[in-house]
Every structure is written in structure tokens, then in C-alpha cells.
Amino acid sequence: MTQINYNETVMDHFMNPRNMGEMENPDAVGEAGNPVCGDVMKIFLKIENDRIIDVKFKTFGCGAAIASSSMATELMKGKTIEEALKITNEKVTEALGGLPEAKLHCSLLAEEALKVAIENYRSKRKKGE
């Protein structure tokens, strides 16, 4: 089995994840999964005036998936929906100081879950919920 070495930032977000847990009455929920590795991320957003005022996540996966989820939620907090939509897996990876090539797909989970959550929010708003 190949040993994967993570940098200090990735290890910090894995060992001390920010914004982990569920949220009561979220304005939006998004989930993304990778069928190849089995990682799944679920994100919960609280939104006011089109700005993300709170965010939580639950991730089932490896250390890189948890670290990516944690960093992504930090990047989302306080952003408008439009700003948050610009958070890509590359930006998450960059903010973490890089991920091993074999783990780059983990940062994609956060980007996909965020986009699903925002779609969820927008479809609820159209229905007038």
C-alpha cells in the first residue's frame, strides 16, 4: 500500500475540521459522491440576502475528503451565492496548499456539493418556499 503524505494545512483541516456537523433548518442542502472511492459529502447552507451566513458539512471519506470539505466551507462563509459559485476544486486545493495527485478528486466533491446546494436553494426560492 502506498503511503500518502499530506502537508500541514491538510492535516490540520483533517484533524480539526471546521464547520463539521448538521444544521437545523438549512436554506439549502447539497450532496455529492464519488462512486469510485466511495467518498460522500453533504453540505448545509444558511443564506440571508443571497449571502451564505453559515455552512456545515458531513463527509464520509478519507482525510483528504474531510480536509477539502472543511476548507471549502471556510471559503464559502460570508460569500454571496455568485461568489461561492466561483469556488472551484482548484481553489480548494490551492487553499489547502496542494493535495497529492491521487487525492485531487476529493476537492471536487466540495465544489459539486456546493453547486447542488445552490441549485436546491434557487429551486426552493422559485417555488416560493
NUPAMI-545086 format. One line per 2 residues: number of its first residue (from 1); their letters; for each residue z, x, y of N, C-alpha, C, CB. Coordinates in nm, 2 decimals, decimal comma. Atoms other than C-alpha are relative to their C-alpha. Glycine has a CB too. Layout:
BEGIN
NUM = A = Z/X/Y/Z/X/Y/Z/X/Y/Z/X/Y  ...
***
This chain:
BEGIN
1 = MT = 0,00/0,08/-0,12/0,00/0,00/0,00/0,00/0,09/0,12/0,12/-0,10/0,00  0,01/-0,08/-0,12/-0,10/0,14/0,34/0,11/-0,04/0,10/-0,14/-0,03/0,07
3 = QI = -0,10/0,02/-0,10/0,18/0,18/0,59/-0,07/-0,02/0,14/0,11/0,11/0,00  0,06/0,03/-0,13/0,10/0,03/0,93/0,11/0,04/0,10/-0,04/-0,15/0,02
5 = NY = -0,10/-0,04/-0,10/0,27/0,19/1,23/-0,03/-0,08/0,13/-0,01/0,15/0,03  0,01/0,08/-0,13/0,34/-0,02/1,54/0,06/0,08/0,11/0,07/-0,14/-0,02
7 = NE = -0,06/-0,06/-0,12/0,41/0,10/1,89/0,13/-0,07/0,03/-0,10/0,00/0,12  -0,14/0,04/-0,04/0,75/0,05/2,06/-0,01/-0,15/0,06/0,05/0,09/0,11
9 = TV = 0,01/0,13/-0,06/0,63/-0,26/2,25/-0,02/-0,11/-0,11/-0,12/-0,01/0,10  0,02/0,10/0,11/0,50/-0,44/1,94/0,13/-0,02/-0,08/-0,11/0,05/-0,10
11 = MD = -0,13/0,00/0,07/0,83/-0,35/1,76/0,10/-0,08/0,07/0,05/0,14/-0,04  -0,09/0,08/-0,09/1,03/-0,49/2,05/-0,02/-0,15/-0,01/0,00/0,05/0,14
13 = HF = 0,04/0,14/0,01/0,84/-0,82/2,05/0,02/-0,06/-0,14/-0,14/-0,02/0,05  -0,02/0,04/0,14/0,87/-0,84/1,67/0,15/-0,02/-0,02/-0,06/0,09/-0,10
15 = MN = -0,14/0,00/0,03/1,24/-0,76/1,66/0,08/-0,10/0,09/0,06/0,14/0,01  -0,06/0,09/-0,10/1,33/-0,96/1,98/-0,10/-0,09/0,06/0,07/0,09/0,11
17 = PR = 0,11/0,09/-0,05/1,07/-1,23/2,01/0,05/-0,08/0,12/-0,05/-0,09/-0,11  -0,03/0,08/-0,12/1,06/-1,41/2,35/-0,05/-0,14/-0,03/-0,06/0,06/0,13
19 = NM = 0,05/0,14/0,01/1,03/-1,79/2,36/-0,02/-0,06/-0,14/-0,13/-0,01/0,08  0,01/0,05/0,14/1,07/-1,85/1,99/0,08/-0,13/-0,02/0,04/0,11/-0,10
21 = GE = -0,07/0,12/0,03/1,16/-2,19/1,87/-0,09/-0,12/0,03/0,13/-0,01/0,07  0,07/0,12/-0,03/1,06/-2,55/1,91/0,05/-0,06/0,13/0,02/-0,11/-0,11
23 = ME = -0,03/0,06/-0,13/1,06/-2,76/2,22/0,01/-0,15/-0,01/-0,11/0,04/0,11  -0,01/0,15/0,00/1,18/-3,12/2,27/-0,10/-0,05/0,10/0,14/-0,04/0,03
25 = NP = 0,10/0,07/-0,09/0,91/-3,35/2,42/-0,09/0,09/0,07/0,08/-0,08/0,10  0,10/-0,09/-0,06/0,64/-3,09/2,48/-0,11/-0,09/0,06/-0,05/0,11/-0,09
27 = DA = 0,12/0,07/-0,05/0,35/-3,19/2,70/-0,13/0,03/-0,08/-0,02/0,04/0,15  0,12/-0,04/0,08/0,11/-3,01/2,46/0,05/0,08/-0,12/-0,10/0,07/0,09
29 = VG = -0,02/-0,08/0,12/0,11/-2,87/2,11/-0,13/0,05/-0,05/0,08/-0,08/-0,11  0,13/-0,05/0,06/-0,15/-2,64/1,96/0,04/0,09/-0,12/-0,07/0,09/0,10
31 = EA = -0,03/-0,08/0,12/-0,17/-2,48/1,62/-0,13/0,07/-0,04/0,05/-0,09/-0,12  0,12/-0,07/0,05/-0,40/-2,21/1,48/0,05/0,08/-0,12/-0,05/0,10/0,11
33 = GN = -0,03/-0,07/0,12/-0,41/-2,04/1,15/-0,11/0,09/-0,04/0,04/-0,09/-0,11  0,10/-0,09/0,06/-0,59/-1,76/0,97/0,01/-0,02/-0,15/0,02/0,15/0,05
35 = PV = 0,00/0,03/0,14/-0,68/-1,87/0,62/0,00/0,13/-0,09/-0,11/-0,08/-0,04  0,01/-0,13/0,08/-0,75/-1,50/0,51/0,14/0,06/-0,02/-0,09/0,09/0,08
37 = CG = -0,13/-0,06/0,02/-0,40/-1,37/0,58/0,12/-0,10/-0,01/0,03/0,10/0,12  -0,11/0,11/0,01/-0,20/-1,70/0,59/0,08/-0,01/0,12/0,08/0,04/-0,12
39 = DV = -0,08/0,01/-0,12/-0,06/-1,65/0,94/-0,03/-0,13/0,07/-0,03/0,12/0,10  0,01/0,12/-0,08/0,00/-1,97/1,14/0,09/0,01/0,12/0,04/-0,12/-0,09
41 = MK = -0,08/0,01/-0,13/0,11/-2,01/1,50/-0,01/-0,14/0,06/-0,05/0,10/0,10  -0,01/0,13/-0,07/0,23/-2,33/1,67/0,06/0,03/0,13/0,08/-0,10/-0,09
43 = IF = -0,04/-0,03/-0,13/0,27/-2,33/2,04/0,04/-0,14/0,07/-0,10/0,07/0,09  -0,05/0,12/-0,07/0,46/-2,59/2,26/0,00/0,03/0,15/0,14/-0,04/-0,05
45 = LK = 0,01/-0,03/-0,14/0,39/-2,62/2,63/0,07/-0,11/0,08/-0,15/0,01/0,05  -0,05/0,09/-0,09/0,58/-2,79/2,91/-0,08/0,03/0,13/0,16/0,01/0,03
47 = IE = 0,09/-0,02/-0,11/0,34/-2,85/3,20/0,03/-0,09/0,12/-0,15/-0,02/-0,04  -0,02/0,08/-0,12/0,40/-2,97/3,56/-0,10/0,05/0,10/0,15/0,02/0,06
49 = ND = 0,10/-0,03/-0,11/0,13/-2,99/3,83/-0,10/0,10/-0,05/0,06/0,04/0,13  0,10/-0,08/0,06/-0,12/-2,82/3,59/0,05/0,15/-0,01/-0,12/0,00/0,08
51 = RI = -0,06/-0,13/0,02/0,12/-2,52/3,56/0,10/0,00/-0,12/0,08/0,05/0,14  -0,08/-0,01/0,12/0,29/-2,40/3,24/0,14/0,05/0,05/-0,06/0,10/-0,10
53 = ID = -0,13/-0,03/-0,05/0,66/-2,41/3,33/0,09/0,05/-0,12/0,06/-0,12/0,07  -0,08/-0,05/0,11/0,79/-2,35/2,98/-0,09/0,01/-0,12/0,12/-0,09/-0,03
55 = VK = 0,08/-0,02/0,12/0,65/-2,23/2,65/0,09/0,05/-0,12/-0,12/0,10/0,02  -0,07/-0,05/0,12/0,78/-2,19/2,29/-0,10/0,02/-0,11/0,12/-0,11/-0,04
57 = FK = 0,09/-0,02/0,11/0,63/-2,08/1,97/0,07/0,01/-0,13/-0,09/0,12/0,02  -0,05/-0,03/0,13/0,68/-2,08/1,60/-0,11/0,06/-0,08/0,05/-0,14/-0,07
59 = TF = 0,10/-0,07/0,07/0,49/-1,83/1,39/0,04/0,03/-0,14/-0,04/0,13/0,07  -0,02/-0,04/0,14/0,47/-1,79/1,02/-0,10/0,12/-0,03/-0,02/-0,11/-0,11
61 = GC = 0,09/-0,11/0,02/0,33/-1,44/0,96/0,07/0,13/0,01/-0,11/-0,01/0,11  -0,05/-0,13/0,00/0,36/-1,07/0,98/0,06/0,04/0,14/-0,11/0,10/-0,04
63 = GA = -0,05/-0,05/-0,12/0,52/-0,86/1,25/-0,09/0,00/0,12/0,05/0,14/-0,02  0,10/0,00/-0,11/0,20/-0,83/1,45/-0,03/-0,14/0,05/-0,13/0,07/-0,05
65 = AI = 0,02/0,14/-0,04/0,16/-1,21/1,45/0,11/-0,05/0,08/-0,02/-0,09/-0,13  -0,12/0,04/-0,07/0,51/-1,26/1,57/0,00/0,07/0,14/0,13/0,03/-0,07
67 = AS = 0,00/-0,07/-0,13/0,48/-0,99/1,84/-0,11/-0,05/0,09/-0,03/0,15/-0,03  0,11/0,06/-0,08/0,14/-1,13/1,95/0,04/-0,13/0,06/-0,13/-0,01/-0,09
69 = SS = -0,05/0,13/-0,05/0,29/-1,48/1,98/0,10/0,02/0,11/0,06/-0,08/-0,12  -0,10/-0,02/-0,10/0,58/-1,35/2,18/-0,06/0,05/0,13/0,11/0,10/-0,05
71 = MA = 0,06/-0,05/-0,12/0,37/-1,15/2,42/-0,09/-0,11/0,07/-0,09/0,12/-0,04  0,09/0,11/-0,05/0,12/-1,44/2,46/0,08/-0,10/0,08/-0,08/-0,06/-0,11
73 = TE = -0,08/0,10/-0,07/0,40/-1,68/2,56/0,05/0,06/0,13/0,11/-0,04/-0,09  -0,04/-0,06/-0,13/0,52/-1,43/2,82/-0,11/0,00/0,10/0,05/0,15/-0,03
75 = LM = 0,12/-0,01/-0,09/0,17/-1,40/2,96/-0,03/-0,14/0,06/-0,12/0,05/-0,07  0,03/0,14/-0,04/0,14/-1,79/2,98/0,09/-0,05/0,10/-0,01/-0,08/-0,12
77 = KG = -0,10/0,06/-0,09/0,46/-1,87/3,16/-0,03/0,02/0,14/0,13/0,07/-0,03  0,02/0,00/-0,15/0,41/-1,97/3,52/-0,15/-0,01/0,04/0,06/0,12/0,06
79 = KT = 0,15/0,00/-0,03/0,03/-1,97/3,49/-0,05/-0,14/0,01/-0,08/0,08/-0,11  0,07/0,13/0,00/-0,19/-2,26/3,58/-0,08/-0,01/-0,13/-0,09/-0,02/0,13
81 = IE = 0,08/0,02/0,12/-0,39/-2,41/3,30/-0,13/0,09/0,00/-0,04/-0,15/-0,02  0,12/-0,08/-0,01/-0,70/-2,24/3,43/0,02/0,15/-0,02/-0,07/-0,02/0,14
83 = EA = -0,04/-0,14/0,02/-0,53/-1,90/3,45/0,04/0,03/-0,15/0,12/0,03/0,09  -0,04/-0,02/0,14/-0,38/-1,95/3,10/-0,12/0,01/-0,09/0,09/-0,11/-0,04
85 = LK = 0,12/0,00/0,08/-0,73/-2,02/2,96/-0,07/0,14/0,00/-0,09/-0,11/0,04  0,06/-0,13/-0,01/-0,82/-1,67/3,06/0,07/0,11/-0,08/-0,01/0,05/0,15
87 = IT = -0,08/-0,10/0,09/-0,56/-1,51/2,83/-0,08/0,01/-0,13/0,15/-0,06/-0,02  0,08/-0,03/0,12/-0,77/-1,36/2,55/0,08/0,08/-0,09/-0,13/0,06/0,04
89 = NE = -0,07/-0,09/0,09/-0,67/-1,18/2,24/0,00/0,14/0,04/-0,07/-0,02/-0,14  0,00/-0,14/-0,05/-0,78/-0,86/2,41/0,11/0,02/0,10/-0,14/0,02/0,07
91 = KV = -0,10/-0,01/-0,10/-0,54/-0,93/2,69/0,14/0,01/-0,07/0,00/-0,11/0,10  -0,12/-0,01/0,08/-0,26/-0,99/2,44/0,02/0,13/-0,06/0,01/-0,12/-0,11
93 = TE = 0,00/-0,14/0,07/-0,34/-0,67/2,25/0,03/0,10/0,10/-0,13/0,02/-0,07  -0,02/-0,09/-0,10/-0,36/-0,48/2,57/0,15/0,00/0,05/-0,10/-0,02/0,12
95 = AL = -0,14/0,01/-0,05/-0,02/-0,61/2,69/0,10/0,06/-0,10/0,03/-0,15/0,03  -0,09/-0,06/0,10/0,13/-0,50/2,36/-0,02/0,15/-0,01/-0,03/-0,07/-0,13
97 = GG = 0,03/-0,15/0,01/-0,01/-0,15/2,41/-0,08/0,03/-0,12/0,13/0,07/-0,01  0,09/-0,02/0,12/-0,25/-0,20/2,12/0,06/-0,04/-0,13/-0,04/0,15/-0,01
99 = LP = -0,03/0,04/0,14/-0,25/-0,32/1,76/-0,09/0,08/-0,09/-0,01/-0,15/-0,02  0,09/-0,07/0,10/-0,37/-0,14/1,45/-0,12/-0,09/-0,03/0,08/0,03/-0,13
101 = EA = 0,12/0,07/0,03/-0,73/-0,24/1,37/0,02/-0,11/-0,10/-0,11/0,09/-0,05  -0,02/0,09/0,10/-0,62/-0,42/1,06/0,08/-0,12/0,04/0,07/0,06/-0,12
103 = KL = -0,09/0,11/-0,05/-0,39/-0,64/1,27/-0,05/-0,07/0,13/0,14/0,05/0,02  0,06/0,06/-0,12/-0,62/-0,73/1,56/-0,01/-0,15/-0,01/-0,13/0,06/0,03
105 = HC = 0,02/0,15/0,01/-0,68/-1,08/1,42/0,13/-0,07/0,04/-0,04/-0,03/-0,15  -0,13/0,07/-0,03/-0,31/-1,16/1,48/0,00/-0,05/0,15/0,12/0,09/-0,02
107 = SL = 0,00/0,03/-0,14/-0,37/-1,16/1,86/-0,09/-0,12/0,03/-0,04/0,12/0,09  0,09/0,11/-0,01/-0,65/-1,41/1,81/0,07/-0,14/-0,02/-0,12/0,01/-0,10
109 = LA = -0,08/0,12/0,02/-0,40/-1,67/1,68/0,06/-0,06/0,12/0,11/0,03/-0,10  -0,06/0,05/-0,12/-0,23/-1,69/2,01/-0,10/-0,06/0,10/0,08/0,12/0,07
111 = EE = 0,11/0,06/-0,08/-0,55/-1,74/2,20/-0,05/-0,13/-0,05/-0,12/0,10/0,01  0,05/0,13/0,05/-0,67/-2,01/1,97/0,11/-0,11/0,01/-0,03/0,02/-0,15
113 = AL = -0,11/0,10/-0,01/-0,33/-2,19/1,96/0,01/-0,05/0,15/0,13/0,05/-0,05  -0,01/0,04/-0,14/-0,32/-2,19/2,34/-0,12/-0,09/0,04/0,00/0,13/0,09
115 = KV = 0,11/0,09/-0,03/-0,67/-2,34/2,37/0,01/-0,13/-0,07/-0,13/0,07/-0,05  -0,03/0,13/0,06/-0,58/-2,61/2,12/0,10/-0,08/0,07/0,04/0,02/-0,15
117 = AI = -0,10/0,07/-0,07/-0,27/-2,69/2,31/-0,05/-0,06/0,13/0,12/0,10/0,03  0,06/0,05/-0,13/-0,46/-2,72/2,64/-0,09/-0,12/-0,02/-0,07/0,12/0,08
119 = EN = 0,09/0,11/0,03/-0,72/-2,94/2,48/0,09/-0,12/-0,03/-0,09/0,03/-0,13  -0,09/0,10/0,03/-0,43/-3,15/2,34/0,06/-0,06/0,13/0,12/0,05/-0,08
121 = YR = -0,05/0,05/-0,12/-0,28/-3,18/2,69/-0,10/-0,08/0,08/0,05/0,12/0,09  0,11/0,07/-0,08/-0,61/-3,27/2,86/-0,04/-0,13/-0,07/-0,12/0,09/0,01
123 = SK = 0,04/0,13/0,06/-0,69/-3,54/2,60/0,11/-0,10/0,02/-0,03/0,03/-0,16  -0,11/0,09/-0,02/-0,34/-3,69/2,64/-0,02/-0,05/0,15/0,13/0,07/-0,02
125 = RK = 0,01/0,03/-0,14/-0,40/-3,69/3,02/-0,11/-0,11/0,02/-0,02/0,12/0,09  0,12/0,10/-0,01/-0,74/-3,87/2,98/0,04/-0,14/-0,05/-0,12/0,05/-0,07
127 = KG = -0,05/0,13/0,06/-0,57/-4,14/2,77/0,11/-0,06/0,09/0,05/0,02/-0,14  -0,10/0,05/-0,09/-0,31/-4,17/3,04/0,14/-0,01/-0,06/-0,04/-0,14/0,06
129 = E = -0,13/0,00/0,07/-0,01/-4,10/2,82/0,11/0,05/0,10/0,00/0,09/-0,13
***
